[in-house]
Amino acid sequence: MAAVSDPMELGAPWGPARPEPSPTRFHRVHGANIRVDPSGTRATRVESFAHGVCFSREPLAPGQIFLVEIEEKELGWCGHLRLGLTALDPASLAPVPEFSLPDLVSLGHTWVFAITRHHNRVPREGRPAAEAAVPSRPPALLVEPYLCIEQFRIPRDRLVGRSRPGLYSHLLDQLYELNVLPPTARRSRLGVLFCPRPDGTADMHIVINGEDMGPSARGLPAAQPLYAVVDVFASTKSVRLVQLEYGLPSLQTLCRLVIQRSVVHRLAIDGLHLPKGLKDFCKYE
């Protein structure tokens, strides 16, 4: 599941030749202060500020985003979520290191970064550093519904964080969509993926609220299984996994998009003559 030697063409459809990735889950192996819920989709640090390292249950497929939403923050700590990839098998780590940086990285074959918007872009070898300039603001979802990262095209809809439903949610949602909030703000969505290259290596990309931050690391071993690393560190207390639709959107998703774009704010959805399950899906997803 982890590696593909021939990268797919941009926008190649998911299908028999390119199976859609299975849903993401957290690994049973994690830091001592982490509790993972029974569904395997929510990880919470229950004490202190450290021992919060988590991994994906399975190696990622090329172009598959391991996407988390920041659910809870904790005041009083300095530092935020850390994110990356490792070629180490989490099952072989006993005990799990206290920190992803520097402890896990020092074991080798691991690439982890503290989440910021600017510092972690690396230029291609032999090219000027200007290539790593800060990316421009992402286009609106209605203008460009897909995020293109190297050879992969990914629907942006669920990559972008959303505020709690309320009278001003339509205004707050625009701040997430334009990615002007701090990248570690509550309800921000952060993801990591790798893109294979023709030379057998891979580039690691970090995505913040639907915006590709560019290659954060190059030369990763694309032929080896690569697991996602999420360090629920310091002021980040709890994260949940967000599942993506890589192929054609489901009818449920299409209905949600039409309904959301037809109301001023999400509280107005309560007044629509729709099944409660559909209304909740439109309000919170």
C-alpha positions in Angstrom: 0.0 0.0 0.0 2.9 2.3 0.6 4.8 2.9 -2.6 4.1 3.2 -6.3 7.0 3.5 -8.7 5.2 5.1 -11.6 3.6 8.4 -10.6 0.0 8.9 -11.9 -0.8 11.7 -14.4 -2.3 14.8 -13.0 -6.0 14.3 -12.3 -5.9 10.5 -13.1 -9.1 9.0 -11.8 -9.2 6.7 -8.8 -10.4 3.3 -10.0 -9.2 -0.3 -10.6 -5.8 0.9 -11.7 -5.5 3.3 -8.9 -7.6 2.1 -5.9 -9.0 4.7 -3.6 -7.1 4.7 -0.2 -8.8 3.1 2.7 -10.0 5.4 5.6 -7.2 6.7 7.9 -6.9 5.6 11.5 -4.4 6.1 14.3 -2.0 3.3 15.2 -2.3 1.3 18.4 1.3 2.4 19.2 1.5 6.0 20.4 3.0 8.2 23.1 2.4 7.4 26.8 0.1 10.4 27.3 -2.1 9.8 24.3 -5.6 8.2 24.4 -7.1 7.1 21.1 -10.9 6.8 21.0 -12.5 3.4 20.0 -13.0 4.5 16.4 -9.3 5.2 16.0 -10.0 8.6 14.7 -9.4 10.9 17.7 -6.2 11.3 19.7 -6.1 13.3 22.9 -3.1 14.1 25.2 -4.4 13.6 28.7 -1.6 15.1 30.7 1.6 17.1 30.5 2.8 18.6 27.2 4.9 15.7 25.8 4.6 12.0 25.1 2.0 12.9 22.5 3.5 11.2 19.3 0.9 9.3 17.2 1.2 7.4 13.9 -1.0 6.3 11.1 -2.2 2.8 11.4 -1.2 1.9 7.9 1.5 3.3 5.6 0.2 6.1 3.4 -0.4 5.5 -0.3 1.2 8.0 -2.8 -1.0 11.1 -2.9 -3.0 10.1 0.2 -3.4 12.9 2.7 -3.3 12.1 6.4 -5.6 15.0 7.5 -6.2 16.0 11.1 -8.4 18.8 12.5 -7.3 20.5 15.8 -10.2 19.9 18.2 -8.9 21.2 21.5 -6.2 23.6 22.6 -4.6 23.9 26.1 -3.4 27.2 27.5 -0.2 27.5 29.4 2.2 25.6 27.0 4.6 27.0 24.4 4.6 25.1 21.1 2.1 23.5 18.7 1.3 20.4 16.6 4.1 18.7 14.7 3.6 16.7 11.5 5.5 14.6 9.2 6.4 11.1 7.9 8.6 8.2 9.0 9.9 5.1 7.4 10.2 3.4 10.8 7.5 0.8 11.7 5.7 2.2 14.7 5.3 -1.4 16.0 9.1 -1.5 16.4 9.3 1.5 18.6 9.3 0.5 22.3 9.0 2.9 23.9 7.7 5.6 21.7 10.0 8.7 22.0 8.9 11.5 24.2 9.1 14.1 21.4 9.0 13.8 17.6 11.5 16.7 17.5 14.3 15.9 18.1 13.9 12.4 19.6 12.1 10.5 16.8 13.9 12.3 14.0 17.3 11.4 15.6 16.4 7.7 15.1 16.7 8.4 11.3 14.4 7.9 8.3 11.9 10.4 9.8 10.9 13.9 8.6 8.9 16.0 11.0 8.2 19.8 11.2 6.6 22.1 13.6 3.6 23.6 11.9 4.2 27.1 10.5 3.2 28.7 7.3 6.6 29.9 6.0 9.7 28.2 7.2 9.5 24.6 5.8 9.7 25.0 2.0 12.8 23.6 0.4 14.0 24.5 -3.2 14.9 21.8 -5.7 18.7 21.2 -5.8 20.4 23.5 -8.2 17.5 26.0 -8.2 17.4 29.4 -6.5 15.9 29.8 -3.1 13.2 32.0 -4.6 11.4 28.7 -5.6 10.6 28.3 -1.9 8.9 31.6 -1.7 5.7 31.8 0.4 2.8 30.5 -1.8 -0.1 32.9 -2.8 -3.4 32.7 -1.1 -5.5 29.7 -2.3 -8.4 30.4 -4.7 -12.0 30.1 -3.4 -13.5 26.7 -3.4 -16.0 27.7 -6.1 -13.2 29.0 -8.3 -10.9 26.0 -8.0 -12.4 23.0 -6.2 -9.3 20.9 -6.5 -5.8 21.2 -4.9 -3.1 20.1 -7.4 0.1 18.8 -5.8 2.6 17.6 -8.3 0.9 14.7 -10.1 -2.1 14.5 -7.8 -5.4 16.3 -7.8 -7.4 16.3 -4.6 -10.8 17.8 -3.8 -10.3 20.9 -1.6 -13.7 20.8 0.1 -12.8 18.8 3.2 -9.2 20.1 3.4 -10.4 23.4 4.7 -11.3 24.0 8.4 -14.7 25.2 9.4 -16.0 27.2 12.3 -18.7 26.1 14.7 -22.2 26.7 13.3 -23.4 30.2 14.3 -24.7 33.5 13.1 -21.2 34.5 11.9 -20.0 31.1 10.7 -20.3 32.2 7.1 -17.8 35.0 7.8 -15.4 32.8 9.9 -15.5 30.0 7.4 -14.0 32.5 4.8 -11.0 33.0 7.1 -10.3 29.3 7.1 -10.9 29.1 3.3 -8.5 32.1 2.7 -6.0 30.6 5.2 -5.5 33.8 7.0 -5.9 32.4 10.5 -2.9 31.0 12.4 -2.2 27.5 11.0 -2.6 25.9 14.5 -5.9 27.7 15.3 -8.7 25.5 16.7 -10.6 23.7 13.9 -7.7 24.2 11.4 -7.1 21.2 9.2 -3.5 20.1 8.6 -2.4 17.2 6.4 0.8 15.5 5.2 1.4 13.4 2.0 4.2 12.3 -0.2 4.6 12.5 -4.0 6.9 10.0 -5.8 9.4 11.2 -8.3 10.9 9.4 -11.3 14.2 8.9 -9.6 12.6 6.6 -6.9 12.5 9.3 -4.2 9.6 11.3 -2.9 8.7 14.8 -1.8 6.8 15.4 1.4 4.2 18.1 1.4 2.3 19.7 4.2 -1.2 21.1 3.6 -2.8 23.8 5.8 -6.5 24.5 5.3 -6.4 23.5 1.6 -3.2 25.3 0.8 -0.1 23.4 -0.2 3.0 24.6 1.7 5.3 23.2 -1.0 7.9 20.4 -0.5 8.9 20.3 3.1 11.5 17.5 2.6 12.9 15.8 -0.5 14.6 12.5 -1.1 12.3 10.3 1.0 12.5 6.6 0.1 9.3 6.2 -2.0 9.8 2.4 -2.2 9.6 2.0 1.6 6.4 2.2 3.7 5.9 5.7 5.0 3.7 6.3 8.0 2.3 9.7 9.0 3.5 11.2 12.3 1.4 13.6 14.4 2.8 15.0 17.6 0.0 16.3 19.8 2.4 18.7 21.5 2.1 21.5 24.0 -0.8 23.8 23.3 -2.4 21.3 20.9 -4.4 18.9 23.1 -6.7 16.9 20.8 -7.0 16.1 17.1 -9.4 14.1 15.0 -9.0 12.5 11.6 -10.9 13.9 8.6 -11.7 11.5 5.8 -11.4 12.5 2.2 -13.2 11.4 -1.0 -10.5 11.0 -3.7 -12.8 9.8 -6.5 -16.1 11.2 -7.6 -17.9 12.9 -4.7 -20.8 11.0 -3.1 -24.4 12.1 -3.6 -24.4 13.0 0.1 -21.5 15.3 -0.4 -23.0 16.9 -3.5 -26.3 17.5 -1.6 -24.3 19.1 1.3 -22.5 21.5 -1.0 -25.6 22.6 -2.7 -27.4 23.2 0.6 -24.5 25.0 2.2 -24.2 27.4 -0.8 -27.9 28.1 -0.7 -28.1 29.5 2.9 -26.6 32.6 4.4 -25.2 30.7 7.5 -25.4 27.2 8.7 -27.9 27.9 11.5 -30.5 28.5 8.7 -30.2 24.8 7.8 -32.3 24.0 10.8 -35.3 25.7 9.2 -35.1 23.5 6.0 -37.6 20.6 5.5 -34.9 18.0 5.5 -34.1 14.8 7.5 -32.3 15.6 10.7 -29.3 13.4 9.7 -28.8 15.4 6.5 -29.2 18.7 8.3 -26.6 17.7 10.9 -24.2 16.5 8.2 -24.6 19.9 6.4 -24.0 21.9 9.6 -21.0 20.1 11.0 -19.1 18.5 8.1 
